[in-house]
């Protein structure tokens, strides 16, 4: 499991999620409309030249685990670190979100708008197609959601966790995440997630829920020059 998590983006894009990807034998990205994330077969020697033909000017991509010099024809827009966290606890006792609804294609615009408002990480209008997504609604209004993004081997990522600023502090995110954890464990999968270094509050919440830090990894945002 751990070797997959070290380069999880590549293993997802070249494996179970290859149908959602575009690229070459050693450099791939999620197809336009999905999350703006790229992966390389070699994190030490990423082939940006091969990737460039699949990228457009003005796009910005998240890249995990690469620390070398910025290649010619690319810009380094941002750099920080994130924690990769893996579930390390028993199955949650019960489903605390029985009233959460599965997000369907017709909810795509609402999910994208909520993500744009709260910025849970790279999220495109097609991202909910990568796995199961659940949300809490007030009437027709989506106020919280969480879902699945990367998948490789037995690893299944929980991602897109966000709550409308008007509805924070009610435990919506925790309930949705534990619902996904139960479903993943029931399928024999291992839940994992990413959390940015500066998001101390979220990391503490995830640790209380049952996630442990596997490693801290460099994450960069790059764009074609």
C-alpha positions in Angstrom: 0.0 0.0 0.0 2.6 2.5 1.1 4.6 2.5 -2.2 1.4 3.3 -4.1 0.7 6.2 -1.8 4.1 7.7 -2.3 3.2 8.3 -6.0 -0.6 7.9 -5.8 -1.4 10.3 -8.6 0.6 8.3 -11.2 -0.7 4.9 -10.0 -4.3 6.2 -10.2 -3.9 7.9 -13.7 -2.0 4.9 -15.1 -4.2 2.3 -13.4 -7.9 2.2 -12.4 -8.5 5.8 -13.5 -6.7 5.7 -16.8 -10.0 6.3 -18.6 -10.2 9.7 -16.9 -6.6 10.6 -17.9 -4.7 11.9 -20.9 -1.0 11.9 -21.5 2.0 9.6 -22.3 3.6 6.5 -21.0 5.4 8.5 -18.3 3.4 11.7 -17.8 -0.4 12.0 -17.3 -3.0 14.5 -16.2 -6.7 14.2 -15.3 -8.6 15.0 -18.5 -10.0 18.6 -18.8 -13.0 19.1 -16.6 -11.7 16.9 -13.9 -9.2 17.9 -11.1 -6.2 19.8 -12.4 -3.6 17.3 -11.2 -0.6 15.7 -13.0 1.4 12.6 -12.2 4.7 11.2 -13.5 6.1 7.7 -13.5 9.3 9.2 -12.0 8.9 11.9 -9.4 12.7 12.5 -9.5 12.8 12.9 -13.3 9.3 14.1 -14.3 8.8 14.3 -18.0 7.2 17.7 -18.4 8.1 17.9 -22.1 5.9 14.9 -22.8 3.1 16.4 -20.7 3.2 19.8 -22.4 1.3 18.7 -25.5 -1.7 17.7 -23.3 -1.9 21.1 -21.5 -3.2 24.5 -22.5 -1.9 27.9 -21.7 -3.6 29.3 -18.7 -4.1 26.0 -17.0 -2.6 25.4 -13.5 -1.7 21.9 -12.2 -1.0 20.4 -8.8 2.0 18.1 -8.8 2.9 15.9 -5.8 6.4 14.8 -4.7 8.6 16.7 -7.2 11.3 19.0 -5.9 13.7 19.6 -8.8 14.3 22.7 -10.8 11.4 24.2 -12.8 11.7 22.8 -16.4 12.0 25.0 -19.4 8.6 26.1 -20.7 6.9 25.9 -17.3 6.3 28.3 -14.4 6.3 27.4 -10.7 3.3 29.2 -9.3 3.2 28.0 -5.7 4.9 25.5 -3.4 4.0 24.1 0.0 3.6 20.7 1.7 0.7 18.5 2.5 0.1 15.6 4.7 -1.0 12.2 3.3 -3.2 10.6 5.9 -4.4 7.0 6.0 -7.3 5.5 8.0 -6.0 3.6 11.1 -9.1 2.8 13.2 -11.9 0.3 13.3 -15.0 0.6 11.2 -17.1 3.5 12.4 -20.0 2.2 14.5 -22.8 3.6 12.5 -23.8 5.8 9.6 -24.2 9.3 11.1 -25.4 10.7 7.7 -28.4 8.6 6.7 -30.0 11.7 5.3 -27.1 12.6 3.0 -28.0 12.3 -0.6 -25.9 10.9 -3.4 -24.8 13.6 -5.8 -26.1 13.0 -9.4 -25.0 14.6 -12.7 -27.8 17.2 -12.2 -26.0 18.4 -9.1 -22.8 19.0 -10.9 -23.1 22.8 -11.1 -24.0 23.1 -7.4 -21.0 21.0 -6.4 -18.7 23.0 -8.6 -20.0 26.3 -7.2 -19.6 25.1 -3.6 -16.1 24.0 -4.3 -15.3 27.3 -6.0 -16.6 29.1 -2.9 -14.8 27.0 -0.3 -11.7 25.8 -2.2 -11.2 22.3 -0.8 -8.5 21.6 -3.5 -8.4 21.1 -7.2 -12.0 20.5 -8.3 -13.5 20.6 -11.8 -17.1 20.2 -12.9 -16.5 16.6 -13.8 -14.7 15.6 -10.6 -17.8 14.0 -8.9 -17.6 11.4 -11.7 -14.4 10.0 -10.2 -16.3 8.2 -7.3 -19.2 8.4 -4.9 -20.2 11.8 -3.7 -22.7 12.6 -1.0 -24.1 15.9 0.2 -26.4 17.6 2.6 -29.2 19.8 1.1 -31.4 22.4 2.6 -34.3 22.4 0.2 -32.7 22.5 -3.2 -29.5 24.1 -1.9 -26.3 22.0 -1.5 -24.6 23.1 1.8 -22.0 20.4 2.3 -20.4 17.6 0.4 -17.6 15.0 0.4 -16.6 12.4 -2.1 -13.9 10.2 -3.7 -11.1 11.2 -6.1 -8.0 9.1 -6.6 -8.1 5.3 -6.6 -5.2 2.8 -6.9 -4.9 -0.7 -5.5 -6.9 -0.8 -2.3 -6.4 2.9 -1.7 -9.4 5.2 -2.1 -9.1 8.9 -1.5 -11.7 11.0 0.4 -11.7 14.5 -1.2 -13.8 17.5 -2.1 -14.8 17.9 1.6 -16.4 21.3 2.1 -19.2 23.1 3.8 -20.8 26.4 2.9 -19.5 29.2 5.2 -23.0 29.8 6.5 -23.3 26.2 7.7 -20.0 25.4 9.2 -19.6 24.1 12.8 -22.5 21.6 12.5 -20.4 18.5 11.9 -21.6 18.1 8.3 -18.0 17.3 6.9 -17.3 14.8 9.6 -20.5 12.9 9.1 -20.1 12.8 5.3 -16.5 11.6 5.7 -17.3 8.8 8.1 -20.1 7.7 5.8 -17.5 7.3 3.0 -15.1 5.6 5.3 -17.7 3.0 6.2 -18.6 2.4 2.6 -14.9 2.1 1.6 -14.0 -0.3 4.4 -17.1 -2.3 3.5 -15.6 -2.7 0.0 -12.3 -3.8 1.4 -10.6 -0.5 0.5 -8.3 1.7 2.6 -9.4 5.3 3.0 -6.8 8.1 2.7 -6.8 11.8 2.2 -4.6 14.9 1.7 -4.6 17.9 3.9 -2.4 21.0 3.4 0.2 21.8 6.0 -1.4 25.1 7.1 -4.8 23.5 7.6 -4.1 22.6 11.2 -7.7 22.5 12.3 -8.7 20.0 9.6 -5.7 17.8 10.3 -6.6 17.7 14.0 -10.1 16.7 13.1 -9.0 13.9 10.8 -6.7 12.6 13.5 -9.5 12.5 16.0 -11.7 10.7 13.5 -9.1 7.9 13.0 -6.7 9.0 10.3 -2.9 9.0 10.9 -0.2 10.9 9.0 1.7 8.6 6.6 4.1 11.3 5.3 4.5 15.0 4.5 5.0 15.6 0.8 5.9 18.6 -1.3 3.1 19.9 -3.5 3.6 22.4 -6.2 1.3 24.3 -8.6 2.8 24.7 -12.1 1.6 26.1 -15.4 2.8 26.1 -19.0 4.8 29.3 -19.5 
